[in-house]
Amino acid sequence: MSNTEQTLIDLQTQVAFQEDTIDQLNEVVSEQDVRIRMLEKKIMSFYQEFQQLNETISNDVVDTRPPHY
């Protein structure tokens, strides 16, 4: 086998490993995207619940003197 053929085989091997690595990384990124979207929805839900609770508390507070006055 000539030096050129061996170099070509080595390059093809490297490309195959790189393609496999890229596929694995793409899968991880896709899974993270799904998880991030889910977490964003949860955060939005918590924020809305907090806002509702805050409004409820604000509406319940009456600006009067406390009983000890």
Backbone as JSON, one array per atom type, in Angstrom:
{
  "sequence": "MSNTEQTLIDLQTQVAFQEDTIDQLNEVVSEQDVRIRMLEKKIMSFYQEFQQLNETISNDVVDTRPPHY",
  "N": [[0.85, -1.17, 0.0], [0.54, 2.17, -0.83], [1.9, 5.32, 0.32], [0.14, 7.41, -0.16], [-2.31, 6.1, -0.41], [-2.59, 5.09, 2.18], [-2.74, 7.47, 3.61], [-5.14, 8.46, 2.59], [-6.93, 6.5, 3.56], [-6.61, 6.92, 6.3], [-7.63, 9.53, 6.51], [-10.29, 9.08, 5.72], [-11.11, 7.46, 7.82], [-10.89, 9.24, 9.97], [-12.86, 11.1, 9.22], [-15.14, 9.5, 9.38], [-15.24, 9.01, 12.17], [-15.57, 11.63, 13.04], [-18.06, 12.27, 11.93], [-19.68, 10.52, 13.39], [-19.3, 11.58, 15.96], [-20.41, 14.13, 15.6], [-23.09, 13.44, 15.11], [-23.76, 12.35, 17.62], [-23.43, 14.61, 19.25], [-25.36, 16.27, 18.14], [-27.67, 14.9, 18.86], [-27.6, 15.22, 21.65], [-27.82, 18.02, 21.85], [-30.37, 18.36, 20.76], [-31.95, 17.03, 22.68], [-31.44, 18.67, 24.87], [-32.61, 21.03, 23.98], [-35.33, 20.34, 23.99], [-35.66, 19.94, 26.74], [-35.02, 22.49, 27.74], [-37.1, 24.03, 26.66], [-39.28, 22.88, 28.0], [-38.63, 23.58, 30.65], [-38.76, 26.36, 30.44], [-41.51, 26.7, 30.04], [-42.46, 25.77, 32.51], [-41.32, 27.68, 34.22], [-42.66, 29.96, 33.33], [-45.25, 29.28, 34.05], [-44.98, 29.16, 36.86], [-44.36, 31.84, 37.31], [-46.74, 33.11, 36.5], [-48.5, 32.04, 38.41], [-47.35, 33.16, 40.69], [-47.79, 35.88, 40.19], [-50.59, 35.94, 40.29], [-51.01, 35.19, 42.95], [-49.71, 37.3, 44.21], [-51.37, 39.42, 43.43], [-53.72, 38.66, 44.7], [-52.97, 38.78, 47.38], [-52.37, 41.51, 47.51], [-54.89, 42.6, 47.1], [-56.22, 41.74, 49.33], [-55.08, 43.07, 51.4], [-55.82, 45.64, 53.52], [-55.87, 49.08, 53.89], [-55.79, 50.0, 56.75], [-55.8, 50.98, 60.27], [-53.8, 49.06, 62.49], [-55.04, 46.69, 64.97], [-54.02, 47.33, 67.52], [-53.91, 50.07, 67.83]],
  "CA": [[0.0, 0.0, 0.0], [1.38, 3.37, -0.94], [1.73, 6.34, 1.35], [-1.06, 8.17, -0.53], [-3.47, 5.27, -0.07], [-2.69, 5.05, 3.64], [-3.2, 8.8, 4.02], [-6.55, 8.52, 2.25], [-7.64, 5.65, 4.51], [-6.59, 7.63, 7.59], [-8.57, 10.66, 6.42], [-11.64, 8.53, 5.71], [-11.37, 7.0, 9.18], [-11.13, 10.44, 10.78], [-14.16, 11.66, 8.83], [-16.17, 8.62, 9.94], [-15.33, 9.29, 13.6], [-16.12, 12.98, 13.21], [-19.49, 12.19, 11.64], [-20.3, 9.88, 14.54], [-19.28, 12.56, 17.05], [-21.39, 15.17, 15.27], [-24.41, 12.86, 15.33], [-23.96, 12.26, 19.07], [-23.6, 15.97, 19.77], [-26.66, 16.75, 17.66], [-28.7, 14.26, 19.7], [-27.55, 15.88, 22.96], [-28.36, 19.36, 21.69], [-31.82, 18.23, 20.57], [-32.53, 16.69, 23.98], [-31.35, 19.86, 25.7], [-33.6, 21.97, 23.48], [-36.62, 19.9, 24.51], [-35.67, 20.18, 28.18], [-35.06, 23.95, 27.96], [-38.47, 24.49, 26.37], [-40.11, 22.41, 29.1], [-38.31, 24.4, 31.81], [-39.29, 27.7, 30.19], [-42.95, 26.63, 30.28], [-42.65, 25.68, 33.95], [-41.01, 28.99, 34.8], [-43.76, 30.86, 32.99], [-46.38, 28.87, 34.88], [-44.7, 29.63, 38.22], [-44.45, 33.3, 37.3], [-48.15, 33.46, 36.47], [-49.05, 31.73, 39.73], [-46.83, 34.17, 41.61], [-48.5, 37.12, 39.91], [-51.95, 35.8, 40.81], [-50.9, 35.21, 44.4], [-49.37, 38.66, 44.58], [-52.58, 40.23, 43.26], [-54.65, 38.26, 45.75], [-52.47, 39.35, 48.63], [-52.52, 42.96, 47.42], [-56.31, 42.92, 47.22], [-56.66, 41.4, 50.68], [-54.5, 44.01, 52.35], [-56.63, 46.85, 53.64], [-55.06, 50.15, 54.48], [-56.42, 50.47, 58.0], [-54.92, 50.9, 61.42], [-53.79, 47.77, 63.17], [-55.91, 46.67, 66.14], [-53.44, 47.85, 68.77], [-53.96, 51.53, 67.89]],
  "C": [[0.9, 1.24, 0.0], [1.04, 4.36, 0.18], [0.45, 7.15, 1.1], [-2.31, 7.39, -0.15], [-3.67, 5.23, 1.44], [-3.2, 6.39, 4.2], [-4.69, 8.95, 3.75], [-7.38, 7.69, 3.22], [-7.71, 6.32, 5.88], [-7.58, 8.79, 7.6], [-10.02, 10.18, 6.44], [-12.05, 8.05, 7.1], [-11.68, 8.19, 10.09], [-12.5, 11.04, 10.5], [-15.28, 10.81, 9.42], [-16.34, 8.88, 11.43], [-15.93, 10.67, 13.86], [-17.62, 13.0, 12.94], [-20.25, 11.57, 12.8], [-20.38, 10.86, 15.72], [-20.31, 13.65, 16.82], [-22.8, 14.66, 15.5], [-24.73, 12.77, 16.82], [-24.21, 13.64, 19.67], [-24.95, 16.55, 19.35], [-27.78, 16.17, 18.51], [-28.75, 14.93, 21.07], [-28.17, 17.27, 22.88], [-29.88, 19.32, 21.51], [-32.52, 17.92, 21.88], [-32.52, 17.91, 24.9], [-32.37, 20.9, 25.27], [-34.99, 21.63, 24.02], [-36.72, 20.23, 26.01], [-35.75, 21.68, 28.49], [-36.47, 24.48, 27.71], [-39.43, 24.1, 27.48], [-39.88, 23.29, 30.35], [-38.83, 25.83, 31.65], [-40.8, 27.73, 30.45], [-43.24, 26.56, 31.78], [-42.39, 27.02, 34.62], [-42.14, 29.98, 34.53], [-44.98, 30.55, 33.84], [-46.19, 29.35, 36.32], [-44.83, 31.15, 38.32], [-45.91, 33.76, 37.31], [-48.83, 33.17, 37.81], [-48.6, 32.76, 40.76], [-47.57, 35.49, 41.42], [-49.92, 37.07, 40.48], [-51.95, 35.85, 42.33], [-50.61, 36.62, 44.89], [-50.58, 39.58, 44.47], [-53.59, 39.93, 44.35], [-54.24, 38.86, 47.08], [-52.65, 40.86, 48.62], [-53.97, 43.37, 47.61], [-56.82, 42.67, 48.63], [-56.15, 42.39, 51.73], [-55.35, 45.28, 52.34], [-55.79, 47.89, 54.36], [-55.8, 50.73, 55.68], [-55.42, 50.36, 59.13], [-54.95, 49.5, 62.01], [-54.6, 47.82, 64.46], [-55.32, 47.27, 67.41], [-53.42, 49.37, 68.85], [-55.24, 52.0, 68.52]]
}
